[in-house]
Amino acid sequence: MISTKFDLALFLEKDKQALGRKKKWPSPFDDIWIFEIALRHHEYYTNICGGG
């Protein structure tokens, strides 16, 4: 559960490592990494706003 910005950064870093990416930002054509970033941000905002 991502409930702090520190957790969000940690999850994003672990996702980047799991995908084997070395760059700081995804390229516009890296759909999987972009989707995972959006997914993590959505989870974070859902958790801090109470799910609604």
C-alpha positions in Angstrom: 0.0 0.0 0.0 1.5 3.3 -1.1 0.6 5.9 1.5 3.5 8.4 1.5 5.6 10.1 -1.2 8.6 8.1 0.1 6.7 4.8 -0.6 5.7 6.1 -4.0 9.4 6.8 -4.9 10.5 3.5 -3.6 7.8 1.6 -5.6 8.7 3.5 -8.7 12.4 2.7 -8.3 11.7 -1.0 -7.7 9.5 -1.1 -10.8 12.3 0.5 -12.8 14.8 -2.0 -11.5 12.4 -4.9 -12.3 12.1 -3.8 -15.9 15.9 -3.4 -16.2 15.7 0.3 -17.1 18.8 2.5 -16.5 17.5 5.9 -17.7 15.9 8.4 -15.4 12.7 8.8 -17.5 10.9 6.5 -19.8 10.9 7.1 -23.6 7.5 8.0 -25.1 7.4 4.5 -26.7 8.0 2.6 -23.5 4.4 1.7 -22.8 5.0 -0.8 -20.0 7.0 1.6 -17.9 4.7 4.5 -18.5 1.7 2.4 -17.5 3.4 1.3 -14.3 4.2 4.9 -13.4 0.5 5.8 -14.0 -0.6 2.8 -12.0 1.5 3.7 -9.0 0.4 7.3 -9.0 -3.2 6.2 -9.2 -2.7 3.9 -6.2 -1.0 6.6 -4.2 -3.7 9.2 -4.9 -6.5 6.7 -4.2 -4.9 5.8 -0.8 -4.3 9.3 0.4 -7.8 10.6 -0.7 -9.6 7.8 1.1 -10.5 5.7 -2.0 -12.9 8.1 -3.5 
